[in-house]
Amino acid sequence: MSLYELSQALHALHDDLLRAEALAAPLIAAVQPQHHKSARNLVHYVAVRQHDLRPLQASLAAYGLSSLGRMESIVRSWIETVIETVDALEQGRYRREIWGDLDGGHRILMRNRDDVLGSVHGSDDRSSRIMVTMPSEAADEPELVQRMGAAGMDIARVNCAHDDEPEWARMIDYVRALPGGVRVAMDLGGPKLRTGPLEPGPKVLKVKPTRNDRGEVERRARVLLVRAEQADEIKLTDLDAVVPVLGLEALELRRGDRLQLRDARDRHRELVITSVRPEGIEVEFDRTVYFQTASEIIAGVHGALTIGELDEVRQHLFIRVGDEVRLQRSLAPQPATQLSPHRIGCTLESVFTDAQPGERVLFDDGKIAGRIREVNGDEIVIGIERAGVDGVKLRAEKGINLPDTTLRIPALTAADRSHLPFVAKHADTVNLSFVRSPEDVADLISELEALDAQNVGITLKIETGPAFEALPQMLLEAMRWGDVGVMIARGDLAVELGFERLAEVQEEILWICEAAHVPVIWATQVLDTLARTGLPSRAEVTDAAMGRRAEAVMLNKGPFIVEAIEALASILDRMGGHVEKKRSLLRPLASFDLNGNS
């Protein structure tokens, strides 16, 4: 493009954003005063992004001018700056003073970040906050919460889908006791769209010795037989299992005694007592045993023990490509089947009125995918199109996604509404799950207004296709409230929109939220392997580093959560000198020296 053509294109773009602002005037007027500039800038950004700007960007770059790639936080000022620069070049004059402050939008975003997410703990170099999901054991282990705080937790996330108010209250008390004002965010559970129960499996526990590659026993199996009421109190250390038994206190057993039983397969097995402890008797054996509830263990002339209640073996359907899955309105337990057709309940009744033939259905985070063949009153028939290489196990309580189906249900459930008084009293922020429309946001605002909870911020969890598409409208509605944030719930979002689109979609959410000056929480499976196993994968370290472009990064729970918090804090500290939003920061690089100095 010539300079004249560039000027014309930029002026047309400017006219479009002014028209969009005029059309959206009622929406902008409805937001709270502190959000007026943000709402106006969001409208400008959405208007500008309706155009393909790539030819314009290429031409601007050819003249050594800004290519509009950093305009998100202050669109009008940025475009007017570029217009004045191009016009001055085209007219052969000096550039006049520019209208507006190009850093003003960024300062508003930083203010909102601090208001919604609080301050950073444990580092002066890190600006991205760390949110951590509280595990259930945090309700009874204040020292765990203290370690999480010391590692760098800035916001504690309490998931209302788990535990209950007494446990939440204890967790929050421990968090409030941490130094530095660690924030509390509470996730509302939202509608539960999950598979129903399966018929119970046998109450059997398999215990086997350790064998080498030749099948020879290298270590005998070790089991502790304990009184049934004590079984849950015993922690495994060097034992393979703890088995509850009845009648232990009535027998006088000694080290070296041999116990006999027939296991669940009717196989004769011998257990040798190796020690008698206050909490029970330890036995060893060199052949696999399937312990079964109510089976007897014969102690010779001493009498017999009866095996107490064991956990049921978790059941599953085994799904293959080409199979038929029949979703049931009834939540009666269904049989565990290995061959098609399979039946399993669905926890959300509205699916049976809203779903249509031809729409996609995904199970268990997308591991199984199919398409609806027919919808009856109490049953949905699904043909399976993806189920791994050789099939996939589908269990109870696994997620169901219907990315093509418009579910006519509110984001707030009756359970969510019952939890809101507690949330309003104890939380700094409420995270709205399954939000899909401005009406969902308005519903939450109405509930909070009724509770006089103006001090509680709102975070919109973007986890479905409709939520992503309606994000600008939902943000404008949320700006009628005080503090507003967005969480990119990348797990469900990837399943709903397709894993191949996740990278693109999360970028677009970051851009839209920057335009709205709304802080973003980068969530789902961040350092997940590290939190679960103690060692991260290479890919998730890079993913955590990219989370630096958001205002907060969320970790889920796991046995190594403290180590995950420490690692994430270190990664974000390091990346703070390299990247901010879409801008690369050119700090001095000590890693490279052409003179060969280290």
C-alpha positions in Angstrom: 0.0 0.0 0.0 1.1 3.6 -0.6 1.0 6.1 2.3 -2.2 7.5 1.0 -3.8 4.1 0.8 -2.6 3.3 4.3 -4.1 6.5 5.6 -7.5 5.8 4.0 -7.6 2.3 5.4 -6.7 3.5 8.9 -9.3 6.3 8.8 -11.9 3.7 7.8 -10.9 1.5 10.7 -11.1 4.4 13.0 -14.6 5.3 11.7 -15.7 1.7 12.3 -14.7 1.7 16.0 -16.5 5.0 16.6 -19.7 3.6 15.0 -19.4 0.5 17.2 -19.0 2.7 20.3 -22.1 4.6 19.4 -24.1 1.4 18.9 -22.9 -0.1 22.2 -23.5 3.1 24.2 -26.3 1.5 26.3 -24.1 -1.4 27.2 -21.1 0.9 28.1 -23.3 3.2 30.1 -24.5 0.2 32.2 -21.1 -0.8 33.6 -19.7 0.5 36.8 -17.7 3.9 36.5 -14.3 2.2 37.0 -15.0 0.0 34.0 -16.1 2.7 31.5 -12.8 3.0 29.8 -12.4 -0.8 29.7 -15.9 -1.4 28.2 -15.3 1.2 25.6 -11.9 -0.3 24.7 -13.4 -3.8 24.5 -16.0 -2.5 22.0 -13.3 -0.8 19.9 -11.2 -4.0 19.9 -14.0 -6.3 18.9 -15.0 -3.8 16.1 -11.4 -3.6 14.8 -11.0 -7.4 14.9 -13.9 -7.9 12.5 -11.4 -6.9 9.7 -8.6 -8.9 8.3 -5.7 -6.6 9.3 -2.9 -8.7 7.9 -2.5 -6.6 4.6 -2.5 -3.4 6.6 0.0 -4.8 9.1 2.4 -5.9 6.4 2.3 -2.5 4.8 2.8 -0.6 8.1 5.8 -2.9 8.9 7.3 -2.1 5.4 7.4 1.6 6.4 8.9 0.7 9.8 5.7 1.7 11.6 3.7 -0.1 14.4 1.8 -3.0 12.9 -1.0 -2.8 15.5 0.2 -6.0 17.1 0.2 -4.5 20.6 -2.9 -2.4 20.6 -5.2 -4.6 22.7 -5.2 -2.5 25.9 -5.7 0.9 24.3 -7.1 0.5 20.8 -8.3 4.0 19.8 -5.2 5.8 21.0 -3.0 3.3 19.3 -4.8 3.6 16.0 -4.9 7.4 16.2 -1.2 7.4 16.9 -0.5 5.4 13.8 -2.9 7.5 11.7 -1.1 10.7 12.7 2.3 9.2 12.0 1.1 8.0 8.5 -0.6 11.3 7.7 2.5 13.3 8.7 4.7 11.1 6.4 2.2 11.3 3.6 1.9 15.1 3.9 5.5 15.7 4.5 5.1 17.5 7.9 6.1 17.0 11.5 3.9 14.7 13.6 1.5 16.6 15.9 0.9 15.7 19.6 -0.9 12.4 20.0 -4.2 12.1 21.7 -4.3 9.7 24.6 -1.9 7.7 26.8 -0.6 4.5 25.2 0.2 3.0 28.6 -3.1 3.9 30.2 -4.8 0.6 29.4 -2.0 -1.4 30.8 -2.1 0.5 34.1 -5.9 -0.2 34.3 -5.2 -3.9 33.8 -2.5 -3.9 36.5 -4.9 -2.1 38.9 -7.6 -4.7 38.2 -5.1 -7.6 38.6 -4.2 -6.4 42.0 -7.9 -5.9 43.0 -9.0 -9.3 41.8 -5.9 -11.5 42.5 -4.2 -9.7 45.4 -0.4 -9.5 45.8 2.5 -11.8 45.0 4.0 -13.7 48.0 7.6 -14.7 48.3 9.1 -12.9 45.3 9.8 -9.4 44.1 10.5 -10.5 40.6 7.3 -12.5 39.8 4.2 -10.6 38.7 1.9 -13.6 37.8 0.0 -14.9 40.8 -0.2 -18.5 41.7 -3.6 -20.0 42.5 -3.7 -23.5 44.1 -6.6 -25.9 44.4 -7.0 -26.9 48.0 -6.9 -30.7 48.6 -9.4 -32.3 51.0 -6.7 -33.0 53.5 -6.0 -29.3 53.9 -9.1 -29.1 56.1 -7.3 -31.1 58.8 -3.6 -30.4 58.1 -2.8 -26.7 58.8 0.9 -27.5 58.4 0.2 -28.4 54.7 -1.5 -25.1 54.1 1.5 -23.3 55.8 3.9 -25.1 53.5 1.8 -24.2 50.4 1.8 -20.5 51.6 5.6 -20.6 52.2 6.2 -22.1 48.7 4.5 -19.1 47.0 0.7 -19.7 46.9 -1.1 -16.3 46.4 -4.7 -17.5 46.0 -6.3 -20.6 47.5 -9.0 -22.1 45.4 -11.7 -24.0 47.2 -13.8 -26.3 44.9 -17.4 -26.4 46.1 -17.9 -29.6 44.1 -15.9 -31.4 46.8 -16.2 -31.6 50.6 -18.7 -29.3 52.4 -19.0 -26.1 54.4 -17.3 -27.3 57.6 -14.3 -28.5 55.7 -14.2 -25.3 53.6 -14.4 -23.2 56.7 -11.4 -25.0 58.2 -9.4 -24.7 55.0 -10.2 -20.9 54.8 -9.3 -20.4 58.4 -5.8 -21.9 57.8 -5.4 -19.7 54.6 -6.4 -16.5 56.4 -3.8 -17.3 59.1 -1.0 -17.1 56.4 1.1 -14.0 56.3 0.6 -11.4 53.5 -3.1 -11.7 52.9 -3.4 -14.8 50.7 -6.7 -14.6 48.8 -9.5 -17.2 48.7 -11.4 -18.1 45.6 -14.4 -20.4 45.7 -15.5 -22.5 42.6 -19.2 -23.1 42.3 -19.8 -26.7 41.1 -22.2 -25.8 38.2 -24.4 -28.4 36.4 -22.9 -31.9 36.7 -22.9 -33.7 33.3 -21.4 -37.1 34.2 -21.9 -40.8 33.7 -24.1 -42.5 36.2 -23.3 -45.5 38.5 -22.5 -49.0 37.5 -23.5 -52.1 39.4 -21.1 -52.8 42.3 -18.1 -55.1 41.6 -17.0 -57.9 43.9 -15.5 -56.9 47.3 -12.2 -58.4 46.6 -8.6 -57.4 47.2 -5.8 -58.9 45.1 -2.3 -59.2 46.8 0.6 -60.8 45.1 4.3 -61.4 45.9 7.1 -59.8 43.9 8.5 -62.0 41.2 11.5 -61.7 38.8 11.4 -62.2 35.1 11.7 -66.0 35.6 8.6 -66.0 37.8 10.6 -66.7 40.9 9.5 -65.1 44.2 11.9 -62.3 45.2 9.8 -60.9 48.0 6.9 -62.6 49.8 3.7 -60.6 50.0 3.2 -58.9 53.4 -0.3 -58.1 54.8 -1.5 -56.8 58.1 -4.7 -58.3 59.5 -6.4 -55.8 61.8 -9.6 -55.3 63.6 -12.2 -54.0 61.1 -12.8 -50.7 63.0 -9.1 -49.9 62.8 -8.4 -50.6 59.2 -8.8 -47.0 58.0 -6.3 -45.8 60.6 -3.4 -47.9 59.4 -1.0 -46.4 56.9 0.9 -48.6 54.5 4.7 -48.4 54.9 6.5 -51.6 54.0 3.2 -53.5 53.7 1.4 -54.6 50.5 -2.1 -54.3 52.1 -4.2 -54.0 55.2 -7.1 -56.4 55.5 -9.9 -55.9 58.1 -10.9 -59.0 60.0 -13.5 -59.9 62.6 -12.8 -62.1 65.6 -9.1 -61.2 66.0 -9.4 -60.2 69.7 -10.8 -63.7 70.6 -7.8 -65.6 69.3 -4.4 -66.2 70.8 -2.1 -66.3 67.8 1.7 -66.4 67.8 4.5 -65.8 65.4 5.0 -68.9 63.2 1.3 -69.9 63.2 -0.1 -70.9 59.8 -3.5 -69.7 58.7 -5.5 -71.3 55.9 -8.1 -69.9 53.6 -9.8 -70.4 50.2 -9.7 -67.2 48.3 -12.3 -65.7 45.9 -11.2 -68.2 43.2 -11.6 -71.1 45.6 -7.8 -71.5 45.6 -6.3 -72.9 48.8 -3.7 -70.5 50.3 -1.5 -70.5 53.4 -0.5 -67.4 55.3 2.4 -67.5 57.8 2.3 -65.1 60.8 5.6 -63.2 61.0 4.8 -60.9 63.8 2.1 -60.0 66.3 1.6 -56.3 66.8 -0.7 -54.3 69.0 -2.6 -53.2 66.0 -2.9 -56.7 64.4 -1.0 -59.6 63.0 1.4 -59.5 60.1 1.3 -62.4 57.6 3.4 -63.4 54.6 2.7 -65.6 51.6 4.4 -66.5 48.3 1.3 -67.1 46.1 -1.3 -64.6 44.9 -4.3 -64.3 47.1 -7.7 -62.7 46.3 -9.1 -61.8 49.7 -12.9 -61.6 49.7 -15.4 -60.0 52.1 -17.0 -62.6 54.5 -14.5 -65.4 53.6 -13.0 -67.3 56.6 -9.4 -67.6 57.5 -8.9 -70.8 59.5 -6.5 -70.5 62.5 -6.3 -74.2 63.3 -7.3 -75.1 66.8 -7.5 -71.4 67.7 -10.7 -70.9 65.7 -11.3 -68.7 62.6 -11.3 -65.1 61.4 -13.8 -63.5 59.1 -12.6 -61.0 56.5 -14.4 -57.7 57.0 -15.7 -55.2 54.4 -13.4 -54.6 51.5 -13.7 -52.0 48.9 -15.6 -53.0 45.7 -13.5 -53.5 42.6 -14.2 -50.5 40.4 -16.3 -51.5 37.4 -16.2 -50.2 33.8 -17.7 -50.5 30.4 -15.2 -51.5 27.7 -15.9 -49.3 24.7 -14.6 -49.9 21.2 -15.0 -48.1 17.9 -18.3 -49.1 16.3 -20.0 -49.9 19.7 -23.3 -48.5 20.7 -23.6 -46.6 24.0 -27.1 -46.0 25.3 -27.3 -43.0 27.7 -30.1 -43.6 30.3 -32.2 -40.9 32.0 -32.5 -43.3 34.9 -29.6 -43.3 37.3 -30.1 -46.9 38.4 -26.8 -48.7 38.4 -26.1 -50.4 35.1 -24.2 -53.7 34.5 -20.5 -53.5 33.6 -20.4 -54.8 30.0 -17.5 -55.7 27.8 -19.5 -56.0 24.5 -21.9 -53.6 22.8 -24.6 -52.4 23.4 -23.6 -50.6 26.6 -25.9 -48.7 29.0 -25.0 -46.0 31.5 -26.9 -43.2 33.2 -26.5 -39.4 32.6 -26.7 -37.1 35.6 -28.2 -34.1 33.7 -31.9 -34.7 32.7 -32.1 -31.7 30.3 -29.8 -33.6 27.9 -32.7 -35.9 27.0 -34.8 -32.9 25.8 -32.1 -30.7 24.3 -29.9 -33.2 22.4 -30.5 -33.9 18.7 -29.5 -36.7 16.3 -26.2 -36.0 14.6 -24.7 -34.1 17.5 -21.4 -35.1 19.0 -20.9 -36.7 22.4 -17.6 -37.0 24.2 -16.8 -39.0 27.3 -13.9 -38.8 29.9 -12.1 -35.8 28.6 -12.6 -36.8 25.0 -11.0 -40.3 25.2 -14.3 -41.6 23.8 -16.2 -39.8 21.0 -19.4 -40.6 19.2 -22.4 -39.2 17.5 -26.1 -39.3 18.5 -28.1 -41.7 16.3 -31.5 -41.3 18.0 -33.1 -39.6 21.0 -36.0 -41.3 22.8 -37.7 -40.0 25.9 -35.5 -41.8 28.3 -32.5 -42.9 26.2 -30.0 -41.5 23.8 -28.3 -43.9 21.4 -24.7 -43.0 20.5 -22.5 -44.6 17.8 -18.9 -44.6 18.9 -16.4 -43.2 16.4 -13.2 -42.9 18.6 -12.1 -45.1 21.5 -8.4 -45.4 21.5 -6.5 -48.1 19.6 -7.9 -51.2 21.2 -10.8 -49.8 23.2 -11.2 -47.6 26.3 -12.6 -48.2 29.8 -15.6 -46.0 30.7 -16.3 -45.7 34.4 -19.0 -44.0 36.5 -18.6 -40.3 37.4 -16.8 -39.5 34.2 -17.4 -36.2 32.3 -19.8 -36.0 29.3 -19.4 -33.2 26.8 -21.9 -32.2 24.1 -20.2 -29.5 22.1 -22.9 -29.2 19.5 -25.9 -29.2 21.9 -27.5 -26.1 23.2 -28.4 -27.0 26.8 -31.2 -24.8 28.1 -30.1 -24.8 31.7 -28.8 -22.0 34.0 -25.2 -22.0 35.1 -26.2 -21.7 38.7 -27.7 -24.9 40.1 -29.9 -25.1 43.3 -26.8 -26.4 45.1 -24.7 -23.4 43.9 -27.4 -21.0 45.2 -27.4 -22.7 48.6 -23.6 -22.3 48.8 -23.6 -18.6 47.9 -24.3 -17.3 51.4 -21.2 -19.2 52.6 -19.2 -17.9 49.6 -20.3 -14.4 50.2 -19.2 -14.5 53.8 -15.8 -16.2 53.3 -14.4 -15.7 49.8 -12.7 -12.9 48.0 -13.8 -14.2 44.6 -16.5 -16.6 43.3 -15.7 -18.6 40.2 -18.7 -19.2 38.0 -18.6 -22.6 36.3 -20.4 -23.5 33.1 -21.2 -19.9 32.3 -22.3 -19.5 28.7 -24.2 -16.3 28.3 -24.7 -12.8 29.7 -27.9 -14.0 31.3 -25.8 -16.5 33.4 -23.6 -13.6 34.5 -26.6 -11.4 35.4 -28.1 -14.3 37.4 -25.0 -14.5 39.6 -24.9 -10.7 40.0 -28.5 -10.7 41.2 -27.7 -13.4 43.7 -24.7 -11.5 45.1 -26.7 -8.2 45.2 -29.4 -10.0 47.3 -26.6 -11.1 49.7 -25.1 -7.6 49.8 -21.8 -9.1 48.7 -20.3 -6.3 46.7 -16.9 -7.1 48.2 -16.8 -10.5 46.4 -15.3 -10.5 42.9 -16.5 -12.6 39.9 -14.4 -14.9 37.8 -15.9 -16.3 34.6 -14.7 -19.9 33.8 -14.5 -20.2 30.1 -14.9 -24.0 29.5 -17.4 -24.3 26.6 -17.8 -23.2 23.0 -20.7 -20.9 23.7 -18.8 -19.3 26.6 -15.9 -18.6 24.3 -18.1 -17.1 21.6 -20.1 -15.0 24.0 -17.0 -13.7 26.0 -17.2 -10.0 25.0 -20.9 -9.8 25.8 -20.4 -11.7 29.1 -17.5 -9.3 30.1 -19.7 -6.3 29.4 -22.4 -7.8 31.6 -19.8 -8.6 34.4 -18.6 -5.0 34.3 -21.8 -4.1 36.0 -20.1 -5.6 39.0 -16.9 -4.6 40.8 -13.9 -6.9 40.5 -14.0 -9.2 37.4 -11.7 -11.9 36.2 -11.6 -14.8 33.6 -10.3 -18.3 34.0 -9.3 -20.3 30.9 -10.5 -23.8 31.9 -8.4 -25.5 29.2 -9.5 -29.0 30.0 -13.2 -28.8 29.1 -12.4 -26.2 26.5 -10.0 -28.5 24.6 -12.6 -31.3 24.7 -15.4 -29.0 23.5 -13.6 -27.2 20.7 -11.0 -29.8 19.8 -7.5 -30.1 21.1 -6.1 -28.8 17.8 -7.9 -25.5 18.4 -6.9 -25.0 22.1 -3.7 -23.0 21.4 -5.5 -20.6 19.1 -8.5 -20.2 21.4 -6.5 -19.5 24.5 -4.6 -16.8 22.6 -7.9 -15.1 21.6 -9.2 -15.2 25.1 -6.0 -13.5 26.3 -6.4 -10.8 23.7 -10.1 -10.1 24.4 -9.4 -9.9 28.2 -6.5 -7.6 27.7 -8.7 -5.3 25.6 -11.3 -5.4 28.5 -8.5 -4.9 31.1 -9.6 -8.1 32.8 -7.0 -10.3 34.5 -6.8 -13.9 33.3 -6.1 -17.2 35.2 -4.3 -19.8 33.1 -5.7 -23.1 34.4 -5.9 -26.9 33.9 -3.0 -29.4 34.0 -0.3 -26.9 34.7 2.7 -28.9 36.0 0.2 -31.7 36.5 2.7 -34.5 36.2 5.0 -32.8 38.7 2.1 -32.4 41.2 1.1 -36.1 40.9 4.5 -37.8 40.5 7.2 -35.4 41.7 8.8 -35.0 38.2 7.5 -32.7 35.4 7.4 -33.5 31.7 9.4 -31.3 29.4 6.2 -30.1 27.6 4.5 -29.0 30.8 7.4 -26.8 31.9 7.2 -24.9 28.6 3.4 -24.7 29.1 3.9 -23.3 32.6 6.3 -20.7 31.2 3.8 -19.6 28.6 1.3 -19.0 31.5 3.4 -16.0 32.3 1.3 -14.1 29.8 -1.7 -14.4 32.1 -2.1 -12.6 35.3 -2.3 -15.8 37.3 -1.6 -19.5 36.8 -3.5 -22.2 38.6 -2.2 -25.5 39.9 -4.3 -28.5 40.7 -3.8 -30.7 43.8 -1.5 -33.7 44.1 0.9 -35.3 46.6 3.8 -33.1 45.4 1.8 -29.9 45.3 4.3 -28.0 47.4 7.1 -28.9 45.0 4.9 -27.9 42.1 4.2 -24.4 43.7 8.0 -23.9 44.2 8.8 -25.0 40.6 6.0 -22.7 39.2 7.2 -19.7 41.2 10.8 -20.3 39.9 9.6 -20.6 36.3 7.5 -17.5 36.5 10.3 -15.6 38.2 12.6 -16.5 35.3 10.1 -15.8 32.5 9.2 -12.4 34.1 12.4 -11.0 32.5 11.6 -12.4 29.0 7.9 -11.9 28.2 4.8 -9.9 29.1 1.6 -10.5 27.2 2.5 -10.5 23.5 5.7 -8.4 24.1 9.1 -9.9 24.3 11.3 -8.1 26.9 14.9 -7.8 25.9 16.7 -8.1 29.2 20.5 -8.7 29.1 21.4 -12.3 28.2 24.1 -13.6 30.4 24.0 -17.0 28.7 25.9 -15.8 25.6 29.2 -14.1 25.2 31.2 -13.9 21.9 34.4 -13.5 23.8 34.0 -16.9 25.4 33.6 -15.7 28.9 31.2 -17.6 31.2 
